[in-house]
């Protein structure tokens, strides 16, 4: 069985077009045009040239394009890092292949015994609460029956 690791999402700042963070973390004052790489005070009032030039690689595409080789390289590095951090061998298809597995009781916490659950004050409070809720339910059922009997009595009186 092969493991699949999805490609990492690349954060691209919408103010500076820098890789690895978002606008709210950016320290650049002016905004960078994603089309022509010019820095301007206000992109809303800026008319960009139609000639695309990437701030990262100087090629003819927008600076936030996922086709940019620098963005692709940054993305592949982000994907590669978790793979190197995780040096576990891939899972095997059957348990027959596990030869170096050693059971050590120290690696497992002790299970909670049923007696410990019974003596747990929180569990006791839950038990009390459930008991009282059952009493309330029974009382409401009794009141509903009495109400129905009273309604029937009133209808009989009215019809006479």
C-alpha positions as protocol buffer text, in pm:
chain_id: "A"
residue {
  index: 1
  type: UNK
  ca { x: 0 y: 0 z: 0 }
}
residue {
  index: 2
  type: UNK
  ca { x: 143 y: 339 z: -98 }
}
residue {
  index: 3
  type: UNK
  ca { x: 95 y: 644 z: 118 }
}
residue {
  index: 4
  type: UNK
  ca { x: -25 y: 964 z: -42 }
}
residue {
  index: 5
  type: UNK
  ca { x: 74 y: 1306 z: 82 }
}
residue {
  index: 6
  type: UNK
  ca { x: -119 y: 1589 z: -78 }
}
residue {
  index: 7
  type: UNK
  ca { x: 93 y: 1875 z: -214 }
}
residue {
  index: 8
  type: UNK
  ca { x: 129 y: 2156 z: 36 }
}
residue {
  index: 9
  type: UNK
  ca { x: -69 y: 2475 z: -13 }
}
residue {
  index: 10
  type: UNK
  ca { x: 156 y: 2772 z: -76 }
}
residue {
  index: 11
  type: UNK
  ca { x: 81 y: 3092 z: 110 }
}
residue {
  index: 12
  type: UNK
  ca { x: 139 y: 3397 z: -111 }
}
residue {
  index: 13
  type: UNK
  ca { x: 110 y: 3744 z: 42 }
}
residue {
  index: 14
  type: UNK
  ca { x: -136 y: 3957 z: -154 }
}
residue {
  index: 15
  type: UNK
  ca { x: 56 y: 4275 z: -61 }
}
residue {
  index: 16
  type: UNK
  ca { x: 417 y: 4181 z: -139 }
}
residue {
  index: 17
  type: UNK
  ca { x: 365 y: 3860 z: -343 }
}
residue {
  index: 18
  type: UNK
  ca { x: 620 y: 3696 z: -110 }
}
residue {
  index: 19
  type: UNK
  ca { x: 597 y: 3324 z: -43 }
}
residue {
  index: 20
  type: UNK
  ca { x: 523 y: 3165 z: 291 }
}
residue {
  index: 21
  type: UNK
  ca { x: 292 y: 3411 z: 468 }
}
residue {
  index: 22
  type: UNK
  ca { x: -27 y: 3615 z: 429 }
}
residue {
  index: 23
  type: UNK
  ca { x: -96 y: 3986 z: 402 }
}
residue {
  index: 24
  type: UNK
  ca { x: -175 y: 4033 z: 772 }
}
residue {
  index: 25
  type: UNK
  ca { x: 181 y: 3919 z: 855 }
}
residue {
  index: 26
  type: UNK
  ca { x: 345 y: 4137 z: 589 }
}
residue {
  index: 27
  type: UNK
  ca { x: 569 y: 4427 z: 689 }
}
residue {
  index: 28
  type: UNK
  ca { x: 595 y: 4583 z: 341 }
}
residue {
  index: 29
  type: UNK
  ca { x: 425 y: 4923 z: 321 }
}
residue {
  index: 30
  type: UNK
  ca { x: 352 y: 4947 z: -53 }
}
residue {
  index: 31
  type: UNK
  ca { x: 154 y: 4689 z: -249 }
}
residue {
  index: 32
  type: UNK
  ca { x: 317 y: 4486 z: -525 }
}
residue {
  index: 33
  type: UNK
  ca { x: 126 y: 4441 z: -850 }
}
residue {
  index: 34
  type: UNK
  ca { x: 92 y: 4071 z: -924 }
}
residue {
  index: 35
  type: UNK
  ca { x: 96 y: 4141 z: -1299 }
}
residue {
  index: 36
  type: UNK
  ca { x: 393 y: 4372 z: -1351 }
}
residue {
  index: 37
  type: UNK
  ca { x: 577 y: 4353 z: -1013 }
}
residue {
  index: 38
  type: UNK
  ca { x: 561 y: 4733 z: -959 }
}
residue {
  index: 39
  type: UNK
  ca { x: 526 y: 4856 z: -600 }
}
residue {
  index: 40
  type: UNK
  ca { x: 253 y: 5117 z: -557 }
}
residue {
  index: 41
  type: UNK
  ca { x: 78 y: 5288 z: -267 }
}
residue {
  index: 42
  type: UNK
  ca { x: -274 y: 5179 z: -376 }
}
residue {
  index: 43
  type: UNK
  ca { x: -341 y: 4898 z: -622 }
}
residue {
  index: 44
  type: UNK
  ca { x: -703 y: 5002 z: -663 }
}
residue {
  index: 45
  type: UNK
  ca { x: -596 y: 5326 z: -832 }
}
residue {
  index: 46
  type: UNK
  ca { x: -311 y: 5168 z: -1031 }
}
residue {
  index: 47
  type: UNK
  ca { x: -336 y: 5077 z: -1399 }
}
residue {
  index: 48
  type: UNK
  ca { x: -97 y: 4790 z: -1453 }
}
residue {
  index: 49
  type: UNK
  ca { x: 78 y: 4730 z: -1781 }
}
residue {
  index: 50
  type: UNK
  ca { x: -54 y: 4430 z: -1972 }
}
residue {
  index: 51
  type: UNK
  ca { x: 296 y: 4277 z: -1983 }
}
residue {
  index: 52
  type: UNK
  ca { x: 318 y: 4009 z: -1718 }
}
residue {
  index: 53
  type: UNK
  ca { x: 641 y: 3980 z: -1520 }
}
residue {
  index: 54
  type: UNK
  ca { x: 678 y: 3754 z: -1218 }
}
residue {
  index: 55
  type: UNK
  ca { x: 850 y: 3902 z: -913 }
}
residue {
  index: 56
  type: UNK
  ca { x: 1001 y: 3561 z: -828 }
}
residue {
  index: 57
  type: UNK
  ca { x: 1150 y: 3438 z: -1157 }
}
residue {
  index: 58
  type: UNK
  ca { x: 1112 y: 3736 z: -1394 }
}
residue {
  index: 59
  type: UNK
  ca { x: 923 y: 3519 z: -1646 }
}
residue {
  index: 60
  type: UNK
  ca { x: 602 y: 3623 z: -1820 }
}
residue {
  index: 61
  type: UNK
  ca { x: 328 y: 3514 z: -1581 }
}
residue {
  index: 62
  type: UNK
  ca { x: 158 y: 3663 z: -1275 }
}
residue {
  index: 63
  type: UNK
  ca { x: 355 y: 3664 z: -950 }
}
residue {
  index: 64
  type: UNK
  ca { x: 96 y: 3450 z: -771 }
}
residue {
  index: 65
  type: UNK
  ca { x: 79 y: 3187 z: -1045 }
}
residue {
  index: 66
  type: UNK
  ca { x: 116 y: 2825 z: -936 }
}
residue {
  index: 67
  type: UNK
  ca { x: 294 y: 2767 z: -1269 }
}
residue {
  index: 68
  type: UNK
  ca { x: 591 y: 2975 z: -1151 }
}
residue {
  index: 69
  type: UNK
  ca { x: 901 y: 2754 z: -1106 }
}
residue {
  index: 70
  type: UNK
  ca { x: 989 y: 2933 z: -782 }
}
residue {
  index: 71
  type: UNK
  ca { x: 640 y: 2875 z: -640 }
}
residue {
  index: 72
  type: UNK
  ca { x: 655 y: 2510 z: -752 }
}
residue {
  index: 73
  type: UNK
  ca { x: 997 y: 2469 z: -591 }
}
residue {
  index: 74
  type: UNK
  ca { x: 874 y: 2629 z: -267 }
}
residue {
  index: 75
  type: UNK
  ca { x: 570 y: 2401 z: -273 }
}
residue {
  index: 76
  type: UNK
  ca { x: 772 y: 2085 z: -333 }
}
residue {
  index: 77
  type: UNK
  ca { x: 1007 y: 2179 z: -47 }
}
residue {
  index: 78
  type: UNK
  ca { x: 706 y: 2220 z: 183 }
}
residue {
  index: 79
  type: UNK
  ca { x: 585 y: 1877 z: 77 }
}
residue {
  index: 80
  type: UNK
  ca { x: 929 y: 1718 z: 114 }
}
residue {
  index: 81
  type: UNK
  ca { x: 985 y: 1841 z: 472 }
}
residue {
  index: 82
  type: UNK
  ca { x: 711 y: 1628 z: 632 }
}
residue {
  index: 83
  type: UNK
  ca { x: 833 y: 1326 z: 439 }
}
residue {
  index: 84
  type: UNK
  ca { x: 1183 y: 1364 z: 581 }
}
residue {
  index: 85
  type: UNK
  ca { x: 1053 y: 1425 z: 933 }
}
residue {
  index: 86
  type: UNK
  ca { x: 854 y: 1106 z: 916 }
}
residue {
  index: 87
  type: UNK
  ca { x: 1121 y: 837 z: 882 }
}
residue {
  index: 88
  type: UNK
  ca { x: 889 y: 550 z: 965 }
}
residue {
  index: 89
  type: UNK
  ca { x: 888 y: 259 z: 725 }
}
residue {
  index: 90
  type: UNK
  ca { x: 566 y: 234 z: 522 }
}
residue {
  index: 91
  type: UNK
  ca { x: 291 y: 17 z: 669 }
}
residue {
  index: 92
  type: UNK
  ca { x: 305 y: -347 z: 568 }
}
residue {
  index: 93
  type: UNK
  ca { x: 23 y: -536 z: 402 }
}
residue {
  index: 94
  type: UNK
  ca { x: 17 y: -814 z: 661 }
}
residue {
  index: 95
  type: UNK
  ca { x: 123 y: -862 z: 1020 }
}
residue {
  index: 96
  type: UNK
  ca { x: 349 y: -1153 z: 918 }
}
residue {
  index: 97
  type: UNK
  ca { x: 611 y: -902 z: 810 }
}
residue {
  index: 98
  type: UNK
  ca { x: 636 y: -745 z: 1156 }
}
residue {
  index: 99
  type: UNK
  ca { x: 942 y: -903 z: 1314 }
}
residue {
  index: 100
  type: UNK
  ca { x: 1084 y: -635 z: 1540 }
}
residue {
  index: 101
  type: UNK
  ca { x: 764 y: -569 z: 1734 }
}
residue {
  index: 102
  type: UNK
  ca { x: 822 y: -597 z: 2109 }
}
residue {
  index: 103
  type: UNK
  ca { x: 545 y: -564 z: 2365 }
}
residue {
  index: 104
  type: UNK
  ca { x: 652 y: -352 z: 2661 }
}
residue {
  index: 105
  type: UNK
  ca { x: 394 y: -289 z: 2936 }
}
residue {
  index: 106
  type: UNK
  ca { x: 568 y: 39 z: 3021 }
}
residue {
  index: 107
  type: UNK
  ca { x: 460 y: 182 z: 2684 }
}
residue {
  index: 108
  type: UNK
  ca { x: 89 y: 144 z: 2763 }
}
residue {
  index: 109
  type: UNK
  ca { x: -112 y: 323 z: 3031 }
}
residue {
  index: 110
  type: UNK
  ca { x: -310 y: 102 z: 3268 }
}
residue {
  index: 111
  type: UNK
  ca { x: -676 y: 54 z: 3184 }
}
residue {
  index: 112
  type: UNK
  ca { x: -937 y: 198 z: 3416 }
}
residue {
  index: 113
  type: UNK
  ca { x: -1101 y: -75 z: 3620 }
}
residue {
  index: 114
  type: UNK
  ca { x: -1481 y: -96 z: 3654 }
}
residue {
  index: 115
  type: UNK
  ca { x: -1440 y: -48 z: 4031 }
}
residue {
  index: 116
  type: UNK
  ca { x: -1256 y: 282 z: 3972 }
}
residue {
  index: 117
  type: UNK
  ca { x: -1541 y: 401 z: 3750 }
}
residue {
  index: 118
  type: UNK
  ca { x: -1795 y: 305 z: 4017 }
}
residue {
  index: 119
  type: UNK
  ca { x: -1606 y: 508 z: 4280 }
}
residue {
  index: 120
  type: UNK
  ca { x: -1561 y: 808 z: 4051 }
}
residue {
  index: 121
  type: UNK
  ca { x: -1748 y: 1110 z: 4200 }
}
residue {
  index: 122
  type: UNK
  ca { x: -1830 y: 1247 z: 3855 }
}
residue {
  index: 123
  type: UNK
  ca { x: -1983 y: 917 z: 3749 }
}
residue {
  index: 124
  type: UNK
  ca { x: -2179 y: 908 z: 4077 }
}
residue {
  index: 125
  type: UNK
  ca { x: -2316 y: 1256 z: 4006 }
}
residue {
  index: 126
  type: UNK
  ca { x: -2416 y: 1148 z: 3656 }
}
residue {
  index: 127
  type: UNK
  ca { x: -2595 y: 847 z: 3802 }
}
residue {
  index: 128
  type: UNK
  ca { x: -2780 y: 1071 z: 4051 }
}
residue {
  index: 129
  type: UNK
  ca { x: -2872 y: 1314 z: 3774 }
}
residue {
  index: 130
  type: UNK
  ca { x: -3008 y: 1037 z: 3552 }
}
residue {
  index: 131
  type: UNK
  ca { x: -3210 y: 900 z: 3845 }
}
residue {
  index: 132
  type: UNK
  ca { x: -3362 y: 1241 z: 3919 }
}
residue {
  index: 133
  type: UNK
  ca { x: -3439 y: 1299 z: 3552 }
}
residue {
  index: 134
  type: UNK
  ca { x: -3621 y: 964 z: 3544 }
}
residue {
  index: 135
  type: UNK
  ca { x: -3826 y: 1072 z: 3848 }
}
residue {
  index: 136
  type: UNK
  ca { x: -3918 y: 1400 z: 3675 }
}
residue {
  index: 137
  type: UNK
  ca { x: -4019 y: 1210 z: 3360 }
}
residue {
  index: 138
  type: UNK
  ca { x: -4240 y: 977 z: 3563 }
}
residue {
  index: 139
  type: UNK
  ca { x: -4397 y: 1272 z: 3746 }
}
residue {
  index: 140
  type: UNK
  ca { x: -4466 y: 1454 z: 3415 }
}
residue {
  index: 141
  type: UNK
  ca { x: -4622 y: 1138 z: 3271 }
}
residue {
  index: 142
  type: UNK
  ca { x: -4847 y: 1113 z: 3578 }
}
residue {
  index: 143
  type: UNK
  ca { x: -4945 y: 1481 z: 3545 }
}
residue {
  index: 144
  type: UNK
  ca { x: -5025 y: 1435 z: 3176 }
}
residue {
  index: 145
  type: UNK
  ca { x: -5255 y: 1140 z: 3259 }
}
residue {
  index: 146
  type: UNK
  ca { x: -5433 y: 1343 z: 3529 }
}
residue {
  index: 147
  type: UNK
  ca { x: -5469 y: 1635 z: 3287 }
}
residue {
  index: 148
  type: UNK
  ca { x: -5619 y: 1406 z: 3022 }
}
residue {
  index: 149
  type: UNK
  ca { x: -5865 y: 1265 z: 3279 }
}
residue {
  index: 150
  type: UNK
  ca { x: -5961 y: 1617 z: 3387 }
}
residue {
  index: 151
  type: UNK
  ca { x: -6011 y: 1725 z: 3024 }
}
residue {
  index: 152
  type: UNK
  ca { x: -6232 y: 1422 z: 2965 }
}
residue {
  index: 153
  type: UNK
  ca { x: -6430 y: 1500 z: 3282 }
}
residue {
  index: 154
  type: UNK
  ca { x: -6480 y: 1863 z: 3168 }
}
residue {
  index: 155
  type: UNK
  ca { x: -6596 y: 1754 z: 2821 }
}
residue {
  index: 156
  type: UNK
  ca { x: -6846 y: 1512 z: 2978 }
}
residue {
  index: 157
  type: UNK
  ca { x: -6977 y: 1785 z: 3210 }
}
residue {
  index: 158
  type: UNK
  ca { x: -7009 y: 2028 z: 2918 }
}
residue {
  index: 159
  type: UNK
  ca { x: -7202 y: 1780 z: 2706 }
}
residue {
  index: 160
  type: UNK
  ca { x: -7464 y: 1709 z: 2982 }
}
